[in-house]
Structure formats: structure tokens, C-alpha cells
């Protein structure tokens, strides 16, 4: 069992669709649990309640940021299907909902043939030639548990590039291989792309949809994230995740709040 398996564990309450979970303080940014980490917990409960192995699409609305500590995860089956099932999952803390998600789940096929692909993996220097991610402005506890190696061409520090694109390699620091829940984390763990527009600060996610497109092969994951529009303090961010073989394994799109200048 990897560290990530342990910190995303859920315990089902007898005779109900409710689960207990504990949010770990180390998988956070300035004390607030990372959005991809929370998505992995939600997906776990949503799949369990309909007895499916893999999340295929997870769409979550972040209502308020929970704190580290005990939470309740509520899951409800909406549809049982032979190939695809749908469920709802939410995280509650202190009697208030923190995140609400709809999850489509089923079973991913290992090494399914690719019939067409318009999104090949970008050309990035190998991890050993990239730079370790850091943030000189605030603490990112998450970096104690994941390793990000950023393409120097897109690194926001020490100088912003002026283009809201960041490419990086990702892996868990405990050396465990990625799985379907790991790609949910990988798609939402990099520095906000607007850092390269000098909008430095906490960038809370309001809505995040992640599509899991395949079972990842062992090794590093490669992520490219980019923003297309920043206005009124809001920005979008799209991310794609490829495994060590160059296969696309996840796509994500989110709406987030940019830090004030």
C-alpha cells in the first residue's frame, strides 16, 4: 500500500452510504487539502457505492475548503449499469458540505487500442534535467509527498515566463507506481499556470472535472497545464496527463480564482 492509498482510505459505516475518512495535513497547500487529493477520496467512495473499480469522469464543485482531520464522505448510487454507473459523493465537515461531486465509473481496459489521438505528449527534457518545483512565497506541504520536476522553459520561478503554461514530471515520493486515483492528483497538483502571469498566491479551485482515459504504466507521469483566459479574477486551467509510455491517461479542466495583484 502506498502512502497515497493510506491517506485516501475510507471506512464505510454499517448499513449506509456514509464513510469516515481522515484528511492528512501533509497533502495540503498552506494548510488546505489539495483539490486533487480530495477528488481521489470522493472517487473512492463513489466507486464503492456502485461497486465499480475505476472512476471515468469526476466533476466536483468546491463549496468551502475543509481542514485536516476527520470528515464524513456521503455517497449515493444514482444508476447501476452493466458498463457504466453513476453516483454522487460529497465531503462534509463540521456539519457543512465542503465538496459535491458527480462520478461516472466503470472498468478501464488495460492497453486498449488507440484509434485516434490529437494530443501527443509534449517534448520535455527528462526529469533529471528539469528543476525541482518550489514556492518561495508560501508553504506547499504537498511537496513533501510528491516530486515535481518542472520543464525549465515553463518554470514560474525565479522569473515568470509571461505565458500561462507549465509542464512537469510527477511521481509519488514513496516510489509507488501510479494508479487511477494517482492521476486525479497529478492533474491538479502543479503550480497554478497564472503564476507565469505574475499572479502569485493561493488559487482556490471552484469547479474541477477530470476524465480518466487509461490505466497508467509504472514510472513518471508527464503533465501539461495551461490557461486560456484570465478576467475578473477568474481563470480556467486545462491539464493533460501522460504515462511513461506516452499514453494519455487523464484530462482535466477547472475554474479557479486568481490571486489579487
C-alpha positions as CSV (number, residue, x, y, z in Angstrom):
1,X,0.0,0.0,0.0
2,X,1.3,3.4,-1.0
3,X,1.2,6.5,1.2
4,X,-1.5,7.8,-1.1
5,X,-3.6,4.7,-0.6
6,X,-3.3,5.2,3.1
7,X,-4.3,8.9,3.1
8,X,-7.2,8.4,0.8
9,X,-8.6,5.5,2.7
10,X,-12.3,5.4,3.6
11,X,-14.2,3.4,6.2
12,X,-17.8,2.6,5.4
13,X,-20.4,3.0,8.2
14,X,-22.6,-0.1,8.6
15,X,-25.8,-0.1,6.6
16,X,-25.4,3.3,5.0
17,X,-23.8,5.2,2.1
18,X,-21.6,7.2,4.6
19,X,-17.9,6.8,5.1
20,X,-15.4,8.1,7.5
21,X,-12.1,9.5,6.3
22,X,-9.2,11.5,7.7
23,X,-7.7,14.4,5.8
24,X,-3.9,14.3,6.2
25,X,-2.2,17.6,6.9
26,X,0.7,16.7,4.7
27,X,-1.3,16.6,1.4
28,X,-2.1,20.3,1.6
29,X,-1.2,23.8,0.4
30,X,-0.9,26.4,3.2
31,X,-2.9,24.1,5.4
32,X,-5.8,23.4,3.0
33,X,-6.0,19.9,1.4
34,X,-5.1,19.8,-2.3
35,X,-8.1,19.6,-4.6
36,X,-6.8,16.5,-6.5
37,X,-6.3,14.7,-3.2
38,X,-9.9,15.4,-2.2
39,X,-11.1,14.2,-5.6
40,X,-9.4,10.9,-5.1
41,X,-11.2,10.4,-1.8
42,X,-14.5,11.3,-3.4
43,X,-13.9,8.9,-6.3
44,X,-13.1,6.1,-4.0
45,X,-16.5,6.4,-2.2
46,X,-18.4,7.0,-5.4
47,X,-17.0,3.8,-7.0
48,X,-17.5,1.8,-3.8
49,X,-21.2,2.6,-3.5
50,X,-21.9,1.3,-7.1
51,X,-19.2,-1.5,-6.9
52,X,-17.1,-0.4,-9.8
53,X,-13.3,-0.4,-10.0
54,X,-12.4,2.8,-11.8
55,X,-13.6,6.5,-12.0
56,X,-14.1,7.5,-15.6
57,X,-15.3,11.1,-15.1
58,X,-15.4,13.1,-11.9
59,X,-17.0,16.6,-11.8
60,X,-16.6,18.4,-8.4
61,X,-17.8,21.7,-7.1
62,X,-15.7,23.0,-4.2
63,X,-18.0,24.8,-1.8
64,X,-15.6,25.5,1.1
65,X,-12.1,24.3,1.9
66,X,-12.0,21.6,4.6
67,X,-9.3,21.4,7.2
68,X,-7.1,18.5,8.1
69,X,-8.8,16.0,10.3
70,X,-11.9,13.7,10.3
71,X,-14.5,14.1,7.6
72,X,-17.7,12.3,6.6
73,X,-18.0,11.2,2.9
74,X,-21.5,10.6,1.8
75,X,-22.1,8.6,-1.4
76,X,-25.3,7.8,-3.2
77,X,-25.9,5.4,-6.2
78,X,-27.8,7.2,-9.0
79,X,-27.6,4.5,-11.7
80,X,-26.2,1.0,-11.9
81,X,-25.3,-0.1,-15.4
82,X,-23.6,-3.0,-17.0
83,X,-20.8,-0.9,-18.4
84,X,-21.2,2.5,-16.7
85,X,-22.6,3.5,-13.4
86,X,-23.2,7.0,-11.9
87,X,-23.1,8.1,-8.3
88,X,-22.9,11.2,-6.2
89,X,-20.4,11.8,-3.4
90,X,-19.7,14.7,-1.0
91,X,-17.3,15.6,1.8
92,X,-18.8,17.0,5.0
93,X,-17.0,18.6,7.9
94,X,-18.5,20.3,10.9
95,X,-22.0,19.7,9.7
96,X,-21.4,21.5,6.4
97,X,-20.8,20.3,2.8
98,X,-17.3,21.1,1.5
99,X,-17.3,19.4,-1.9
100,X,-20.0,17.9,-4.1
101,X,-19.2,15.6,-7.0
102,X,-20.9,13.5,-9.7
103,X,-18.9,10.5,-10.7
104,X,-19.3,8.2,-13.7
105,X,-17.4,4.9,-13.2
106,X,-16.8,1.5,-14.7
107,X,-13.8,-0.6,-15.7
108,X,-10.9,0.7,-17.7
109,X,-9.4,-1.7,-20.2
110,X,-5.6,-2.2,-19.9
111,X,-3.7,-1.2,-23.0
112,X,-6.9,-0.5,-25.0
113,X,-6.0,0.2,-28.7
114,X,-5.8,3.9,-29.5
115,X,-8.0,4.6,-32.6
116,X,-7.2,8.3,-32.9
117,X,-5.3,10.8,-30.9
118,X,-4.8,14.5,-31.4
119,X,-2.9,15.1,-28.1
120,X,0.6,13.5,-28.2
121,X,2.8,14.0,-25.2
122,X,4.9,17.2,-25.5
123,X,8.6,17.0,-25.8
124,X,10.1,17.8,-22.4
125,X,13.6,17.2,-21.0
126,X,14.0,14.1,-18.9
127,X,13.2,14.5,-15.2
128,X,16.9,14.7,-14.2
129,X,17.3,17.8,-16.5
130,X,14.2,19.6,-15.1
131,X,14.0,21.7,-12.0
132,X,12.5,20.7,-8.7
133,X,9.3,22.6,-8.0
134,X,9.2,25.0,-5.1
135,X,7.4,28.1,-4.0
136,X,9.3,30.9,-2.4
137,X,6.2,32.7,-1.2
138,X,4.3,30.1,0.9
139,X,4.4,26.6,2.2
140,X,3.3,23.7,0.0
141,X,3.1,20.7,2.3
142,X,2.2,18.5,-0.6
143,X,5.7,18.7,-2.0
144,X,6.9,16.5,1.0
145,X,4.9,13.7,-0.6
146,X,5.1,14.2,-4.3
147,X,8.0,15.1,-6.6
148,X,7.5,17.6,-9.4
149,X,10.3,18.2,-11.9
150,X,9.4,21.3,-14.0
151,X,10.4,21.9,-17.6
152,X,12.8,24.9,-17.2
153,X,11.2,26.6,-20.2
154,X,7.9,26.8,-18.2
155,X,9.1,27.2,-14.6
156,X,7.4,30.3,-12.9
157,X,10.3,30.8,-10.5
158,X,12.6,32.7,-10.2
159,X,11.1,34.7,-13.1
160,X,7.6,34.4,-14.6
161,X,7.6,33.4,-18.3
162,X,4.6,35.6,-19.4
163,X,2.8,32.5,-20.8
164,X,0.4,30.6,-18.6
165,X,1.7,27.1,-19.4
166,X,3.5,24.7,-17.0
167,X,4.9,21.3,-17.9
168,X,6.2,18.9,-15.3
169,X,7.0,15.4,-14.4
170,X,5.2,13.9,-11.4
171,X,5.7,10.9,-9.1
172,X,4.9,9.9,-5.5
173,X,8.0,10.3,-3.3
174,X,7.5,6.8,-1.7
175,X,8.3,5.3,-5.1
176,X,5.0,3.6,-5.6
177,X,3.6,3.3,-9.2
178,X,0.7,5.5,-10.2
179,X,-2.9,4.2,-10.4
180,X,-6.2,5.7,-11.4
181,X,-6.5,7.7,-8.2
182,X,-3.0,9.0,-8.6
183,X,-3.8,10.6,-12.0
184,X,-6.6,12.5,-10.3
185,X,-4.0,14.0,-8.0
186,X,-1.4,14.6,-10.8
187,X,-4.0,16.6,-12.9
188,X,-4.3,19.1,-10.1
189,X,-1.0,19.4,-8.2
190,X,1.2,21.7,-10.2
191,X,1.8,25.4,-9.6
192,X,-1.1,27.5,-10.9
193,X,-0.4,28.5,-14.5
194,X,-1.2,32.1,-13.8
195,X,2.0,32.2,-11.7
196,X,3.6,32.8,-15.0
197,X,1.5,35.9,-15.4
198,X,2.8,37.1,-12.0
199,X,-0.5,36.3,-10.2
200,X,1.2,34.7,-7.2
201,X,-0.9,33.4,-4.4
202,X,-3.4,30.8,-3.4
203,X,-5.6,29.9,-6.4
204,X,-8.6,28.0,-5.0
205,X,-10.5,25.7,-7.3
206,X,-14.2,26.3,-7.7
207,X,-15.1,23.5,-10.2
208,X,-12.9,20.7,-11.4
209,X,-13.8,18.0,-14.0
210,X,-11.3,15.2,-14.6
211,X,-11.6,12.4,-17.2
212,X,-9.6,9.3,-16.6
213,X,-8.6,7.9,-20.0
214,X,-6.4,4.9,-19.2
215,X,-4.6,2.9,-16.6
216,X,-1.1,4.4,-16.2
217,X,2.0,2.4,-16.7
218,X,4.7,2.4,-14.0
219,X,7.0,5.3,-13.8
220,X,6.9,9.1,-14.1
221,X,3.7,10.9,-15.2
222,X,4.1,13.9,-17.5
223,X,1.6,16.8,-17.1
224,X,1.0,19.9,-19.2
225,X,-1.3,22.6,-17.8
226,X,-2.4,25.8,-19.5
227,X,-4.8,28.6,-19.0
228,X,-6.7,30.2,-21.9
229,X,-8.5,33.2,-20.2
230,X,-8.0,35.4,-17.2
231,X,-10.6,38.0,-16.5
232,X,-12.4,39.4,-13.5
233,X,-10.1,37.5,-11.1
234,X,-11.1,34.1,-12.6
235,X,-9.1,31.8,-14.8
236,X,-9.5,28.4,-16.5
237,X,-6.9,25.7,-16.4
238,X,-6.7,22.7,-18.7
239,X,-4.4,19.8,-17.9
240,X,-3.4,16.6,-19.7
241,X,-1.5,13.7,-18.1
242,X,0.5,11.1,-20.0
243,X,2.2,8.0,-18.5
244,X,5.7,6.8,-19.0
245,X,4.8,5.2,-22.4
246,X,3.4,8.5,-23.7
247,X,-0.2,7.3,-23.4
248,X,-2.8,9.9,-22.4
249,X,-4.3,8.8,-19.1
250,X,-6.2,11.9,-17.9
251,X,-7.6,15.2,-18.9
252,X,-8.9,17.9,-16.6
253,X,-10.5,21.3,-16.8
254,X,-11.1,23.7,-13.9
255,X,-12.3,27.2,-13.0
256,X,-10.2,28.8,-10.3
257,X,-9.8,32.2,-8.6
258,X,-6.6,34.0,-9.2
259,X,-4.7,35.8,-6.5
260,X,-5.0,39.5,-6.5
261,X,-2.1,41.5,-7.8
